Amino acid sequence: MILSDLHATEAFAARLAALARPGDALLLSGPLGAGKSALARAFLRALAGDAGLEVPSPSYTLVQSYPLPGGGQAHHFDLYRLDGPADLRELGWEEATADIVVVEWPERLGGLTPRGALHIALNPIDEDSREAAIAGWEDRL
């Protein structure tokens, strides 16, 4: 799928958010600058029903959590600075997977990669557009 600009990315994220349910994982991979954070931000805003929700990159905090309308939470993990899955336990990974998780740099999950996750690999085409390769959620997409 081609995401031609930020608006297209936001629309795609909103469609995904409408399909998401507790226990889901959205795994975002791609090089630096591929648009992972923009997609995560739009997805979380759509989930929360708040277009103005402040969604900072968790590059330094490693995880940010957001309450969702009707209960539950979504957790945004940025694993770029982690060496591997052993570091996830102290971040509350196991508890978070009962809710909705969005993970940037999912390659660092190793054996903790959730089954049934939606995998989205983003690759920049130019400054504004991205190619998104999507796998998973076959029963919903």
C-alpha positions as CSV (number, residue, x, y, z in Angstrom):
1,M,0.0,0.0,0.0
2,I,1.2,3.5,-0.8
3,L,0.7,6.2,1.8
4,S,1.1,9.3,-0.3
5,D,1.3,11.8,2.6
6,L,0.6,12.4,6.3
7,H,-3.1,12.6,5.6
8,A,-3.1,9.2,4.0
9,T,-1.1,7.8,6.9
10,E,-3.6,9.2,9.4
11,A,-6.6,7.8,7.4
12,F,-4.9,4.4,7.4
13,A,-4.2,4.6,11.1
14,A,-7.8,5.5,11.8
15,R,-9.0,2.4,9.8
16,L,-6.7,0.2,11.9
17,A,-7.8,1.8,15.2
18,A,-11.4,0.9,14.3
19,L,-10.4,-2.7,14.0
20,A,-8.2,-3.0,17.1
21,R,-9.2,-4.8,20.2
22,P,-7.7,-5.7,23.6
23,G,-4.7,-8.1,23.2
24,D,-3.8,-6.7,19.8
25,A,-0.3,-5.7,18.8
26,L,0.7,-3.4,16.0
27,L,4.3,-3.9,15.1
28,L,6.0,-1.1,13.1
29,S,9.3,-1.7,11.4
30,G,11.4,0.3,8.9
31,P,14.5,2.5,8.8
32,L,14.9,5.8,10.8
33,G,12.6,8.4,9.3
34,A,10.2,5.8,7.7
35,G,7.2,7.2,9.4
36,K,6.8,4.7,12.3
37,S,6.2,7.4,14.9
38,A,3.7,9.3,12.7
39,L,1.7,6.1,12.1
40,A,1.8,5.2,15.8
41,R,0.7,8.8,16.8
42,A,-2.2,8.8,14.4
43,F,-3.3,5.3,15.5
44,L,-3.2,6.2,19.2
45,R,-5.1,9.5,18.6
46,A,-7.8,7.6,16.7
47,L,-8.0,4.9,19.4
48,A,-8.4,7.6,22.1
49,G,-10.9,9.5,20.0
50,D,-8.8,12.6,20.5
51,A,-7.2,14.2,17.5
52,G,-5.2,16.6,19.7
53,L,-3.9,13.9,22.1
54,E,-0.2,14.6,22.9
55,V,1.7,11.5,21.8
56,P,5.4,12.1,22.3
57,S,7.9,9.6,20.9
58,P,8.8,7.1,23.6
59,S,12.4,7.1,22.4
60,Y,13.8,7.9,25.8
61,T,11.0,6.7,28.1
62,L,10.7,3.5,26.1
63,V,7.0,3.2,26.7
64,Q,4.0,5.6,27.0
65,S,0.6,4.5,28.1
66,Y,-2.8,6.0,27.2
67,P,-6.2,5.4,28.7
68,L,-8.9,4.5,26.2
69,P,-12.6,5.5,26.2
70,G,-14.7,2.7,27.6
71,G,-11.7,1.3,29.6
72,G,-8.4,-0.4,28.9
73,Q,-5.2,1.2,27.7
74,A,-2.9,1.4,24.7
75,H,0.9,1.2,25.2
76,H,3.4,2.7,22.8
77,F,6.8,1.0,22.9
78,D,9.9,2.3,21.2
79,L,12.5,-0.5,21.4
80,Y,15.3,1.2,19.4
81,R,17.5,1.6,22.5
82,L,17.0,-1.9,23.8
83,D,19.5,-4.7,23.3
84,G,16.9,-7.4,23.2
85,P,13.8,-9.0,24.8
86,A,15.4,-9.4,28.3
87,D,15.0,-5.6,28.9
88,L,11.2,-5.7,28.3
89,R,10.2,-7.4,31.5
90,E,11.0,-4.3,33.6
91,L,9.0,-2.2,31.2
92,G,5.8,-4.1,32.0
93,W,5.6,-5.9,28.6
94,E,3.7,-8.9,29.9
95,E,1.0,-6.8,31.5
96,A,0.8,-4.4,28.6
97,T,0.0,-7.2,26.1
98,A,-3.4,-7.7,27.7
99,D,-4.2,-4.2,26.3
100,I,-3.4,-2.8,22.8
101,V,0.3,-2.4,22.1
102,V,2.1,-0.4,19.4
103,V,5.8,-1.3,19.0
104,E,8.4,0.5,17.0
105,W,11.5,-1.5,16.3
106,P,9.8,-4.9,16.9
107,E,12.9,-6.8,15.8
108,R,14.1,-6.4,19.4
109,L,11.1,-8.4,20.7
110,G,12.7,-11.7,19.7
111,G,10.7,-14.6,21.2
112,L,8.3,-12.1,22.8
113,T,6.7,-11.2,19.5
114,P,3.0,-11.6,20.0
115,R,1.2,-14.2,18.0
116,G,-1.5,-12.7,15.7
117,A,0.2,-9.3,15.6
118,L,-0.3,-6.9,12.7
119,H,3.1,-6.3,11.1
120,I,3.6,-3.1,9.1
121,A,6.9,-2.5,7.4
122,L,7.3,1.1,6.2
123,N,9.8,2.2,3.6
124,P,10.2,5.8,2.5
125,I,9.6,6.5,-1.2
126,D,10.3,10.2,-1.0
127,E,10.0,13.0,1.6
128,D,6.2,12.6,1.9
129,S,5.2,9.2,0.8
130,R,5.8,5.7,2.2
131,E,5.2,2.1,1.1
132,A,3.5,0.0,3.7
133,A,3.9,-3.8,3.5
134,I,1.2,-5.3,5.8
135,A,0.9,-8.8,7.2
136,G,-1.5,-10.2,9.8
137,W,-5.0,-9.7,11.0
138,E,-6.2,-11.7,8.0
139,D,-9.6,-12.2,9.6
140,R,-10.1,-8.4,9.9
141,L,-8.3,-6.8,6.9
